[in-house]
């Protein structure tokens, strides 16, 4: 007994763009989480900052001129820090070394268009940030955090913050050599962590707070705190992040080198 022979018609060509972007995002997120340095920036350091900040603040009676518990102040700020570390520092360093080893150049010649490649990188950031929010939020709740967030405000803060810092991270990665990108990205990260009003509110910086509110770090931190603490959408801070996203995207488009 013989079976009926089938005919197979090949369908040449690339997969739909959305499937290519999704596959690239999955690969990028796996590579990021498998890298010890990237995992350190994405999860370990923010968790240490959260635990250390809340614990030290309580022992030192840190006064931030607010009626809210310290954990309610620190947790949204640390989530903002995590978004910044992933979108800016991790992306800049990874992209810088991909340029050095020719990975970006080869991917740019694949069926995935260059715009799709960048979209895949941003998609990977959002996947990793989802993990960050879960982990940091869980640690915050163990420390006594009881959030009642404005979901739209949180989502917009993450989206606009990712757009602003990712564009700036790609700008840094596109103009510096890999080793210089590593140094510059980490230096900027440390400076913004210490004085960029991302973890602590603007009031903690005195008169300097009127300046750092216009930095992407200050705008992201305030947008996140407003959404989590006040239950509102911080439209002004989102506008600041949108401006930084436009500036970063323009600089990246004009200066980014694929090899």
Backbone bond lengths (Angstrom), bond angles and torsions (degrees), N, CA, C in turn:
res aa  C-N    CA-C-N  psi(-1)  N-CA   C-N-CA  omega(-1)  CA-C   N-CA-C  phi
1 X - - - 1.464 - - 1.524 107.79 -
2 X 1.246 114.89 124.51 1.454 119.25 -176.76 1.519 109.38 -111.61
3 X 1.292 114.81 141.53 1.461 119.48 178.87 1.522 111.09 -82.68
4 X 1.284 114.73 159.47 1.451 119.06 -179.50 1.529 109.03 -74.18
5 X 1.303 114.66 133.43 1.444 119.80 -179.76 1.527 109.83 -73.87
6 X 1.320 115.45 137.53 1.454 119.81 178.41 1.518 111.20 -100.36
7 X 1.265 114.70 162.58 1.463 120.29 175.66 1.519 108.00 -117.84
8 X 1.285 115.30 140.45 1.455 121.68 -177.04 1.517 108.45 -122.55
9 X 1.293 114.86 125.52 1.460 120.01 -179.60 1.522 109.23 -109.13
10 X 1.315 117.10 114.15 1.464 119.04 -179.99 1.526 110.98 -65.75
11 X 1.327 115.06 148.38 1.460 120.67 177.37 1.528 107.34 -119.48
12 X 1.314 116.54 88.60 1.468 119.07 -177.89 1.527 111.15 -69.07
13 X 1.320 114.13 159.48 1.462 118.97 178.12 1.513 111.68 117.12
14 X 1.310 114.80 166.87 1.461 121.23 -177.46 1.528 111.28 -80.14
15 X 1.310 115.44 160.24 1.464 121.37 175.16 1.524 109.18 -68.14
16 X 1.320 117.77 162.78 1.471 119.46 176.18 1.520 111.06 -55.90
17 X 1.327 115.85 150.14 1.462 120.63 -174.32 1.527 111.50 -57.98
18 X 1.335 118.38 -40.80 1.453 119.59 -176.66 1.521 111.87 -64.28
19 X 1.361 116.33 -33.17 1.466 119.27 177.48 1.525 110.54 -71.59
20 X 1.319 117.16 -37.49 1.462 120.30 176.93 1.525 110.89 -63.12
21 X 1.332 115.84 -45.01 1.467 120.06 -179.45 1.530 110.44 -64.07
22 X 1.334 117.30 -42.14 1.454 120.99 179.48 1.522 111.18 -63.50
23 X 1.332 116.90 -42.49 1.465 120.23 178.26 1.523 111.05 -63.64
24 X 1.330 116.33 -40.78 1.467 120.28 178.32 1.520 110.80 -65.12
25 X 1.326 117.31 -40.64 1.468 121.10 179.23 1.526 110.85 -63.49
26 X 1.332 116.94 -42.10 1.469 119.82 178.68 1.519 110.64 -62.89
27 X 1.334 116.78 -43.98 1.459 119.67 -179.49 1.521 111.18 -64.84
28 X 1.339 116.61 -44.77 1.466 120.84 -179.09 1.529 110.86 -61.55
29 X 1.331 117.44 -42.05 1.467 120.21 -178.76 1.525 110.78 -67.12
30 X 1.335 117.88 -39.16 1.469 120.00 177.82 1.523 110.88 -64.19
31 X 1.325 116.99 -43.24 1.464 120.38 179.53 1.522 110.87 -63.19
32 X 1.326 116.51 -38.79 1.458 120.47 -179.19 1.521 111.48 -64.79
33 X 1.334 116.45 -43.20 1.455 119.84 -176.80 1.526 112.57 -78.11
34 X 1.336 117.40 -18.94 1.462 120.20 176.75 1.527 112.15 -82.88
35 X 1.329 116.33 -16.51 1.454 121.21 -178.81 1.518 109.26 -85.87
36 X 1.324 116.82 122.22 1.456 120.80 -175.94 1.510 113.20 -59.78
37 X 1.326 117.50 -42.72 1.464 120.80 -179.41 1.526 111.22 -65.28
38 X 1.343 115.84 -41.78 1.462 119.32 179.67 1.524 110.82 -66.80
39 X 1.330 117.03 -39.65 1.465 121.10 178.49 1.523 110.25 -64.73
40 X 1.330 116.23 -36.32 1.461 120.67 177.72 1.527 110.66 -61.27
41 X 1.337 116.05 -46.29 1.455 120.75 -179.89 1.531 111.73 -68.58
42 X 1.325 115.45 -37.76 1.467 119.89 -172.33 1.519 112.82 -76.12
43 X 1.322 118.00 -39.66 1.469 120.43 -170.96 1.528 112.77 -125.41
44 X 1.330 117.49 -50.76 1.466 120.51 -168.93 1.527 111.54 -64.95
45 X 1.338 117.58 -51.29 1.465 119.88 -178.03 1.527 111.62 -62.56
46 X 1.355 119.57 -46.51 1.472 117.87 177.41 1.527 113.60 -58.12
47 X 1.331 117.46 -40.11 1.467 119.68 179.26 1.530 110.59 -65.15
48 X 1.331 116.95 -40.35 1.469 120.73 177.85 1.521 110.54 -63.50
49 X 1.346 116.60 -42.35 1.468 120.79 178.53 1.527 110.22 -61.84
50 X 1.327 116.54 -41.55 1.469 120.42 -179.25 1.530 111.08 -64.32
51 X 1.324 116.68 -52.87 1.459 120.24 -177.92 1.525 110.68 -64.08
52 X 1.339 115.92 -46.28 1.459 119.63 -179.18 1.516 112.45 -65.13
53 X 1.342 117.26 -40.15 1.455 120.06 -179.05 1.510 112.43 -66.06
54 X 1.321 116.91 -45.62 1.468 120.29 -179.57 1.523 110.67 -66.55
55 X 1.327 116.78 -45.26 1.471 120.51 -177.64 1.520 111.51 -65.86
56 X 1.343 116.02 -49.45 1.464 119.63 -179.04 1.524 110.84 -65.89
57 X 1.332 116.63 -38.54 1.460 119.47 -179.53 1.515 112.44 -62.65
58 X 1.319 116.49 -38.63 1.472 119.83 179.22 1.522 111.24 -69.41
59 X 1.345 116.37 -39.76 1.464 119.24 -179.26 1.522 111.77 -71.83
60 X 1.334 116.24 -32.60 1.462 120.30 -178.37 1.526 112.07 -92.80
61 X 1.354 116.10 1.31 1.474 121.44 -178.09 1.526 110.52 54.66
62 X 1.316 116.24 49.32 1.463 121.74 -179.88 1.523 109.82 -62.49
63 X 1.330 115.84 125.07 1.460 121.32 -177.89 1.526 108.99 -107.52
64 X 1.326 116.01 112.21 1.455 121.24 179.21 1.525 111.34 -104.36
65 X 1.324 116.58 16.33 1.461 122.79 178.69 1.528 111.30 54.02
66 X 1.321 115.21 48.06 1.454 120.89 178.36 1.519 109.17 -142.55
67 X 1.324 115.33 151.05 1.456 119.86 -179.89 1.517 112.34 -84.38
68 X 1.327 117.17 -5.84 1.458 121.02 -176.54 1.531 110.96 -85.89
69 X 1.331 117.58 147.16 1.473 120.43 175.55 1.535 110.65 -59.37
70 X 1.320 115.55 154.32 1.465 120.43 -178.22 1.528 112.01 -58.79
71 X 1.327 116.87 -37.90 1.455 119.03 -177.79 1.526 110.80 -64.19
72 X 1.335 117.31 -31.12 1.460 120.62 178.15 1.526 111.28 -70.55
73 X 1.330 117.23 -26.34 1.454 121.93 178.18 1.520 110.89 -83.55
74 X 1.338 115.51 -44.74 1.458 119.89 -173.63 1.534 113.12 -72.10
75 X 1.319 117.40 -39.33 1.466 118.95 -172.74 1.533 112.99 -62.60
76 X 1.340 120.16 -49.60 1.468 118.42 175.92 1.527 112.52 -60.98
77 X 1.342 115.96 -37.07 1.463 119.09 178.56 1.513 112.12 -64.48
78 X 1.329 116.88 -38.88 1.466 119.88 179.72 1.530 110.42 -71.15
79 X 1.328 118.01 -34.56 1.466 119.88 173.80 1.530 109.77 -61.64
80 X 1.339 116.25 -41.52 1.468 119.89 175.71 1.526 110.64 -62.53
81 X 1.331 117.21 -40.51 1.464 121.17 177.08 1.521 111.11 -60.55
82 X 1.333 116.56 -41.19 1.459 120.73 179.46 1.528 111.10 -63.70
83 X 1.327 116.26 -41.80 1.470 119.95 176.75 1.519 110.19 -60.80
84 X 1.330 116.82 -43.47 1.460 120.93 179.70 1.526 111.69 -64.76
85 X 1.320 116.95 -44.21 1.472 119.96 -177.14 1.517 111.42 -64.26
86 X 1.330 117.15 -39.38 1.461 120.37 -179.47 1.520 111.61 -74.92
87 X 1.346 116.01 -47.91 1.454 120.22 -174.11 1.518 112.63 -70.73
88 X 1.328 116.55 -32.82 1.465 119.29 -176.65 1.525 111.98 -102.39
89 X 1.324 116.54 -66.70 1.466 119.78 -170.31 1.520 112.01 -66.54
90 X 1.327 117.63 -52.32 1.462 120.31 -178.09 1.518 111.46 -63.06
91 X 1.339 116.97 -44.02 1.457 120.21 -179.01 1.518 111.37 -65.11
92 X 1.336 117.31 -42.74 1.458 120.38 -179.45 1.520 111.38 -62.63
93 X 1.331 117.11 -46.60 1.460 120.70 -177.77 1.527 110.84 -65.37
94 X 1.330 116.75 -47.33 1.465 120.11 -179.24 1.524 111.24 -61.55
95 X 1.328 117.02 -44.63 1.459 120.46 -178.84 1.524 111.20 -67.87
96 X 1.337 117.02 -37.16 1.460 120.13 178.40 1.517 112.18 -60.49
97 X 1.328 117.23 -44.10 1.465 119.40 179.92 1.533 111.57 -75.72
98 X 1.325 117.75 -27.54 1.468 119.67 173.32 1.521 110.76 -65.43
99 X 1.321 117.29 -36.39 1.462 120.52 174.74 1.528 110.31 -65.01
100 X 1.323 115.96 -42.30 1.465 119.92 -177.38 1.522 111.76 -62.73
101 X 1.328 117.73 -41.98 1.456 121.79 -176.52 1.529 113.12 -88.62
102 X 1.324 117.52 2.71 1.458 120.41 177.24 1.506 115.29 81.56
103 X 1.338 117.53 8.94 1.463 120.27 -178.79 1.525 110.61 -66.96
104 X 1.327 116.45 -44.76 1.462 120.71 -179.71 1.523 110.47 -60.25
105 X 1.311 116.82 -42.34 1.466 120.94 -179.03 1.520 110.83 -61.82
106 X 1.328 116.87 -44.08 1.466 120.58 -178.89 1.529 111.43 -69.56
107 X 1.339 116.92 -40.79 1.460 119.38 177.57 1.518 110.94 -65.17
108 X 1.323 116.37 -32.65 1.460 119.97 178.37 1.510 112.93 -66.43
109 X 1.350 117.11 -20.05 1.464 121.08 178.65 1.525 112.40 -96.29
110 X 1.335 117.59 2.55 1.466 121.89 -179.38 1.524 110.06 -83.64
111 X 1.342 117.69 171.66 1.475 119.55 177.09 1.522 113.59 -59.52
112 X 1.327 116.80 -22.13 1.455 120.02 177.18 1.526 108.63 -73.90
113 X 1.330 118.78 117.50 1.464 119.90 -179.94 1.521 111.05 -65.03
114 X 1.312 115.65 161.29 1.454 119.51 -176.57 1.526 111.67 -62.97
115 X 1.325 116.44 -35.71 1.461 118.67 175.97 1.527 110.58 -63.73
116 X 1.340 117.27 -36.25 1.454 121.65 177.03 1.515 112.14 -67.71
117 X 1.342 116.09 -35.41 1.460 120.48 177.58 1.522 110.20 -63.24
118 X 1.327 116.73 -45.84 1.462 120.22 178.94 1.527 110.75 -65.86
119 X 1.341 116.66 -37.98 1.466 119.74 176.97 1.523 111.03 -63.75
120 X 1.338 116.74 -37.29 1.460 120.27 177.20 1.520 111.69 -64.29
121 X 1.334 116.82 -38.21 1.461 120.36 177.88 1.530 110.52 -64.72
122 X 1.326 116.67 -43.11 1.464 120.01 178.83 1.531 110.04 -65.74
123 X 1.332 117.04 -39.88 1.458 120.42 176.98 1.517 112.14 -60.87
124 X 1.336 116.52 -38.35 1.464 120.35 176.78 1.522 110.81 -64.30
125 X 1.327 116.40 -38.64 1.461 119.82 178.02 1.526 110.70 -60.38
126 X 1.322 116.81 -43.38 1.457 120.44 -178.89 1.528 111.41 -65.46
127 X 1.327 117.17 -36.89 1.464 120.23 177.32 1.525 110.92 -64.78
128 X 1.330 116.13 -43.99 1.466 120.01 179.19 1.524 110.46 -66.51
129 X 1.334 116.64 -37.96 1.460 119.99 -179.31 1.526 111.76 -66.25
130 X 1.317 117.18 -32.00 1.458 119.99 174.52 1.520 110.04 -60.10
131 X 1.332 116.89 -43.79 1.466 121.33 176.32 1.523 110.43 -62.62
132 X 1.332 117.09 -41.91 1.462 120.62 -179.38 1.531 111.44 -61.39
133 X 1.321 116.52 -44.44 1.465 120.14 -179.38 1.522 110.13 -62.18
134 X 1.337 116.82 -40.79 1.468 120.29 -179.87 1.523 110.89 -64.56
135 X 1.336 116.44 -47.04 1.464 120.34 -176.74 1.522 110.92 -68.35
136 X 1.331 117.15 -50.79 1.468 120.56 -177.63 1.521 110.40 -65.94
137 X 1.334 116.90 -41.14 1.453 119.58 177.26 1.523 111.59 -61.93
138 X 1.342 116.73 -39.33 1.464 120.14 178.09 1.517 112.15 -64.34
139 X 1.334 116.48 -42.99 1.471 119.94 177.91 1.524 110.01 -64.75
140 X 1.341 116.76 -40.92 1.456 120.37 178.49 1.517 111.98 -60.18
141 X 1.331 117.46 -40.72 1.455 120.63 179.29 1.522 111.52 -67.31
142 X 1.331 116.54 -34.52 1.461 119.37 175.54 1.529 111.14 -64.48
143 X 1.337 116.14 -27.15 1.459 121.06 179.10 1.533 112.40 -88.33
144 X 1.349 116.12 -0.89 1.454 119.36 177.03 1.511 115.33 109.47
145 X 1.312 117.48 10.58 1.468 120.97 -179.54 1.526 110.01 -76.67
146 X 1.316 117.27 130.64 1.464 121.82 177.08 1.531 108.39 -127.27
147 X 1.321 117.67 82.88 1.466 120.85 -172.94 1.530 112.58 -76.59
148 X 1.317 114.74 147.32 1.466 122.94 169.80 1.532 106.72 -132.85
149 X 1.331 117.20 73.38 1.465 120.93 -167.60 1.525 113.54 -79.88
150 X 1.307 114.28 158.58 1.455 122.29 165.35 1.532 105.50 -86.49
151 X 1.329 116.32 104.51 1.466 121.17 -170.85 1.526 111.54 -59.22
152 X 1.325 116.70 -42.07 1.462 119.78 179.03 1.524 110.69 -61.93
153 X 1.326 116.53 -41.68 1.458 120.12 179.40 1.514 112.31 -62.93
154 X 1.348 117.03 -40.88 1.463 120.92 178.09 1.529 110.46 -65.35
155 X 1.334 116.25 -46.43 1.464 120.40 -178.55 1.523 110.90 -62.08
156 X 1.332 117.26 -42.90 1.461 120.12 179.96 1.529 111.28 -67.96
157 X 1.329 116.83 -37.44 1.462 119.92 178.16 1.521 110.70 -62.50
158 X 1.331 116.78 -43.71 1.467 120.28 178.75 1.525 110.43 -65.93
159 X 1.339 117.28 -44.10 1.466 121.07 -177.75 1.524 111.48 -64.91
160 X 1.344 116.63 -48.82 1.464 120.03 -178.32 1.524 110.93 -70.27
161 X 1.337 116.47 -38.02 1.461 119.30 177.39 1.518 111.75 -64.37
162 X 1.321 116.47 -41.45 1.466 120.26 177.37 1.519 110.75 -62.52
163 X 1.327 117.05 -44.52 1.465 120.44 179.97 1.526 111.15 -61.21
164 X 1.337 117.05 -44.23 1.461 120.25 -177.98 1.522 111.53 -66.51
165 X 1.326 116.89 -51.42 1.461 119.29 -175.57 1.524 112.67 -73.64
166 X 1.331 117.98 -33.11 1.464 119.47 177.88 1.526 110.48 -65.63
167 X 1.319 117.57 -41.39 1.465 119.93 178.71 1.525 110.93 -63.93
168 X 1.327 116.62 -40.14 1.459 120.08 178.28 1.528 111.14 -69.93
169 X 1.337 116.38 -37.40 1.463 119.23 177.32 1.515 112.45 -64.17
170 X 1.329 117.24 -40.99 1.463 120.77 177.38 1.519 110.89 -67.30
171 X 1.330 116.65 -33.54 1.468 119.65 176.36 1.520 110.63 -62.29
172 X 1.332 116.78 -47.60 1.468 121.01 179.10 1.524 110.24 -61.98
173 X 1.326 117.35 -44.64 1.466 121.28 -178.25 1.516 112.02 -66.32
174 X 1.330 116.86 -27.00 1.453 120.07 -175.85 1.504 115.29 -85.37
175 X 1.327 117.76 -16.49 1.466 119.72 -176.14 1.522 113.14 -111.45
176 X 1.336 118.00 -19.21 1.461 120.76 -179.42 1.526 110.63 -107.19
177 X 1.322 115.14 156.72 1.461 119.91 170.96 1.526 109.13 -69.73
178 X 1.334 115.89 163.98 1.460 120.36 -172.25 1.526 112.53 -56.92
179 X 1.342 117.11 -46.81 1.460 120.11 -177.92 1.524 110.88 -65.61
180 X 1.332 116.09 -39.18 1.463 119.72 178.00 1.528 110.62 -67.68
181 X 1.330 116.98 -38.08 1.462 120.35 176.77 1.518 110.68 -60.52
182 X 1.320 116.87 -42.49 1.468 121.84 178.43 1.522 110.29 -57.87
183 X 1.327 116.96 -46.82 1.457 120.84 -177.99 1.527 111.70 -69.79
184 X 1.330 116.90 -46.29 1.465 120.97 -176.75 1.534 111.11 -65.37
185 X 1.335 116.68 -44.14 1.466 120.29 -178.00 1.525 111.05 -64.27
186 X 1.321 117.44 -42.78 1.462 119.96 178.77 1.526 111.97 -68.52
187 X 1.331 117.07 -37.40 1.464 120.29 179.16 1.526 110.57 -64.53
188 X 1.340 116.96 -46.43 1.460 120.31 178.93 1.526 110.67 -62.41
189 X 1.326 116.41 -40.31 1.465 121.03 178.14 1.524 111.01 -58.56
190 X 1.317 117.15 -47.00 1.464 121.25 -178.40 1.527 111.12 -66.75
191 X 1.337 116.88 -39.75 1.460 120.12 179.52 1.533 111.06 -64.94
192 X 1.332 116.53 -43.13 1.465 119.63 179.71 1.521 111.16 -70.93
193 X 1.332 117.58 -33.07 1.461 120.87 176.19 1.522 110.44 -62.93
194 X 1.336 115.98 -42.38 1.457 120.13 -176.32 1.524 112.85 -79.59
195 X 1.333 117.26 -40.51 1.458 119.13 -172.40 1.503 115.63 -131.60
196 X 1.328 118.27 16.60 1.455 120.66 -175.06 1.506 115.17 -100.74
197 X 1.331 118.01 7.15 1.468 122.56 178.25 1.517 112.84 58.92
198 X 1.325 116.34 33.60 1.459 118.71 178.10 1.519 110.92 -88.90
199 X 1.328 118.18 -41.94 1.466 121.53 -179.53 1.521 110.91 -89.65
200 X 1.329 116.96 -45.09 1.460 122.08 -179.12 1.527 110.17 -97.87
201 X 1.318 118.10 149.93 1.468 120.75 -179.95 1.513 111.97 -68.85
202 X 1.324 115.87 166.26 1.457 121.47 -176.97 1.524 111.90 -60.40
203 X 1.341 116.98 -32.90 1.452 120.16 -178.39 1.516 113.78 -61.74
204 X 1.328 117.51 -21.98 1.462 121.00 -179.85 1.519 111.94 -74.09
205 X 1.331 118.04 -11.16 1.463 121.64 -175.86 1.525 112.64 -106.47
206 X 1.328 117.51 5.24 1.447 120.61 177.84 1.521 112.04 62.89
207 X 1.324 115.79 -137.48 1.464 121.02 -179.23 1.523 111.55 -65.08
208 X 1.334 116.80 -26.79 1.465 120.83 179.38 1.523 111.64 -65.23
209 X 1.333 116.64 -20.33 1.455 120.42 179.06 1.510 113.18 -61.99
210 X 1.340 117.47 -28.96 1.463 120.54 178.67 1.522 111.70 -67.70
211 X 1.325 116.27 -20.12 1.469 120.62 178.68 1.518 110.55 -91.04
212 X 1.338 117.03 -48.19 1.463 119.81 -173.62 1.527 111.96 -71.55
213 X 1.341 118.84 -13.50 1.463 119.64 176.70 1.523 111.32 -64.17
214 X 1.350 116.69 -20.56 1.457 120.69 -179.39 1.520 112.38 -92.94
215 X 1.322 117.31 -4.10 1.458 120.63 173.17 1.526 109.25 -78.50
216 X 1.336 118.27 153.34 1.470 118.41 178.64 1.527 112.33 -62.16
217 X 1.333 116.75 -31.17 1.467 120.05 178.87 1.521 110.84 -67.10
218 X 1.342 116.84 -45.64 1.453 120.26 179.51 1.518 112.15 -65.17
219 X 1.334 116.08 -40.64 1.469 119.59 179.56 1.526 111.14 -65.96
220 X 1.332 117.27 -40.68 1.460 120.25 179.69 1.522 110.89 -67.00
221 X 1.342 116.64 -44.43 1.455 119.77 179.20 1.521 112.14 -60.82
222 X 1.333 116.79 -44.78 1.462 120.54 -179.92 1.525 111.39 -67.02
223 X 1.336 117.47 -40.04 1.470 120.28 178.60 1.523 111.00 -61.96
224 X 1.339 116.20 -39.56 1.463 119.84 -179.63 1.523 110.97 -70.71
225 X 1.332 117.09 -42.82 1.474 119.75 179.56 1.520 110.94 -66.12
226 X 1.326 117.48 -39.16 1.461 120.41 179.15 1.518 110.87 -62.42
227 X 1.330 116.46 -40.70 1.467 120.51 -178.90 1.523 111.42 -69.31
228 X 1.328 117.03 -40.73 1.455 119.85 -175.81 1.531 113.04 -83.51
229 X 1.316 117.22 -37.64 1.471 120.31 -173.76 1.524 111.66 -91.71
230 X 1.342 116.01 -49.14 1.457 120.13 -176.26 1.522 113.22 -90.11
231 X 1.342 116.72 -13.86 1.460 119.89 -178.99 1.511 113.13 67.65
232 X 1.332 116.67 34.57 1.454 121.61 -178.56 1.524 110.64 -131.71
233 X 1.325 115.34 163.97 1.465 121.40 175.22 1.521 108.06 -92.77
234 X 1.323 117.37 124.64 1.472 122.07 -177.81 1.532 108.90 -88.37
235 X 1.317 115.72 81.86 1.467 119.69 -173.75 1.526 112.64 -63.06
236 X 1.335 117.24 -38.35 1.464 118.79 179.99 1.528 111.20 -62.79
237 X 1.322 116.71 -45.64 1.461 120.03 179.82 1.527 111.31 -66.51
238 X 1.316 117.12 -35.85 1.470 119.88 175.55 1.527 110.26 -64.86
239 X 1.334 116.71 -35.80 1.455 119.81 176.20 1.518 111.97 -63.56
240 X 1.342 116.69 -39.79 1.467 120.50 176.88 1.525 110.17 -62.14
241 X 1.322 116.98 -44.12 1.469 120.66 178.51 1.525 110.94 -63.78
242 X 1.332 117.51 -37.88 1.465 120.58 178.51 1.523 110.91 -62.83
243 X 1.332 116.59 -40.42 1.474 120.23 178.09 1.527 110.41 -63.42
244 X 1.334 116.76 -44.91 1.465 120.10 177.83 1.526 111.28 -62.40
245 X 1.331 117.05 -36.92 1.468 120.15 177.91 1.524 110.88 -63.70
246 X 1.322 116.70 -41.24 1.467 120.48 178.67 1.529 110.40 -65.71
247 X 1.330 116.26 -44.44 1.465 120.48 178.99 1.530 110.43 -61.70
248 X 1.336 116.69 -48.05 1.459 119.97 -179.32 1.511 112.80 -63.55
249 X 1.330 116.81 -41.15 1.466 120.55 179.49 1.523 110.83 -64.65
250 X 1.329 116.58 -41.46 1.464 120.52 179.10 1.527 111.02 -63.58
251 X 1.331 116.83 -45.72 1.463 120.55 178.86 1.527 111.32 -63.03
252 X 1.331 116.06 -41.78 1.462 119.78 -179.81 1.525 111.19 -64.43
253 X 1.326 116.27 -44.45 1.468 120.24 -179.16 1.519 111.59 -61.54
254 X 1.324 117.53 -31.84 1.463 120.69 -175.93 1.523 113.32 -88.60
255 X 1.333 117.46 -22.38 1.460 118.88 -171.45 1.526 114.58 -121.11
256 X 1.323 118.82 -15.22 1.468 120.09 -172.63 1.527 110.99 -65.32
257 X 1.334 114.94 130.61 1.456 121.38 178.12 1.520 108.68 -112.53
258 X 1.315 116.43 131.26 1.462 120.95 -174.37 1.532 112.21 -82.99
259 X 1.311 117.89 -3.83 1.463 120.10 177.65 1.512 109.76 -151.44
